[in-house]
Amino acid sequence: METGVDQEVLGNENLQNLINGFAPDAATCLALSEGVQFLSDFWSRHYLDQYIREGGSKIKFVTGRTGCGKTHFLRVMEGKAREKGYKVVSISAAKTWLHDFSIIYLEVLRQVSIMDVLRSCANSVVRNMGYDPAEIPEGMTFIDYLSQQGMADAIQRRELRVQLKTMFLDNPLLDNNFALSCSLITGGILGHPVLEDANRDLLLGYLHGEPGIKTALLRSLGLSPDKLNKYNARHMLRSLSEVIRLGGSPGLVVTVDQMDVMLNRSGMQELHYSAVRRQDTYESIRLLIDDIDTMHNVMFIFAFDRDLLDTPKVGIMSYSALMMRIQNEILSERFNCFADIANLDDLARQQYDVQTVLKMADKLRNYLEQHQCQGRSVTGEDAEKLIHQAGSGTVGLARLVNRAVIEGIPEEKIEEVNADA
């Protein structure tokens, strides 16, 4: 019954977002997606299905005018990644600082849930030893299960330690302290070597960069810890992505939206990026690009309005060290799906015709009707006008189509939806 209530609340939130011109959740974006799959399907095939899954790493940038569908595209990629088993992290620059990479790392760690990842690693160890994790009763450790079967002898215990050593401590992609922490916690999940709850919490506190963790206590567990900072955080993220892979996931996908808030000088927003923090953010991304080849099974997708790219003195153009690394060296009249910067306005000009616009409008109308809202029908003539308007205006085609359909909903119904959500 609780699930039903949650789904109803989620449906109301999605409806409210659509009516107000914002992207709904990933599942709804996948259902409503039209036209943008030219790029999302390409990235899914070439990156999620192949390059990232096989150990590669990539950073992509998505840009365009306001309302061109950047957030929608990120949600589509998140949905596709989840369907393929990836760990997905969604970050908003309006809510999470980007100037210090340690903050990004901690947000990634929080969203993927390191304990869930290490439980998956524990299951991998169980399978490597020839057992089925599904046969272990809930609440029972693996070593207790072996004891129940009369097989928890010294040989099995030694093999368990060897498996943990091979998975974590001998892995060259893992930071030594990160590897030892994960090995001890995973051993505690398996029941051997035994790890007290206090020590487990201590290790988790270290991984999450909690202040006040006593170094002497960590050293007693064999660690030689360094304080988390914006420089070693990238190495910690590399370790985390490898542990995610060890747990059976094909990799990690991180989306970063609303980067254009760095141009907003209003004091009303939750986070205000000063000139120094903005430059530090550009430098942090530059360092990530330089280090990305040392990581494996990771994909970053950053999204921002075109203004962030082009605005003199404050935009990315003003930070040449970053711009030199992301600019498209080969320009073409045809949309290049391999380009590091994907401009969704260019995609719309090349791929969106009248039929595409009509399909977009019909999908949105059908969704609204399922939620007792009657959107306006868009005709072929309307579609042509919207395409023309998008070609010369300041708002993207996706937002224009959304507005055209939403116009059919009575004002009192919109107020009711906003009140319910």
PEQUITA-V759733 format. One line per field, one symbol per residue. burial: I if it has 16 or more other C-alpha atoms within 10 Angstrom, else O. A space follows every 10 residues. Layout:
burial->???
This chain:
burial->OOOOOOOOOO IIIIIIIIIO IIIIIIOIII OIIIIIOOII OOIIOOIIOO IIIOOIIIII IIIIIIIIII IIIIIIIIII IOOIOIIIII IIIIOOIIII IIIIIIIIIO OIOIIOIIII IIIIIIOOOO OOIOOIOOOO IIIIIIOOOO OIOOOOIOOI IOIIOOIIIO OOIIIIIIII IIIIIIIIII IIIOIOOOII OIIIOIIIIO OOOOOOOIOO OOIOOOOIOO OOIIIIIIII IIIIIIIOII IIIIIIIIII IIIOOOOOOO IIIOOOIIII IIIIIIIIIO OIOOIIIIII IIIIIIIIIO OOOIIIIIIO OIIOOIOOOO OOOOIIIOII IIIIIIIIOO OIOIOIIIII IIOIIOIIOO OOIIIIOIOO OIIIOIIOOI IOOOIIIIII IIIIIIOOOO OOOIOOIIOO O
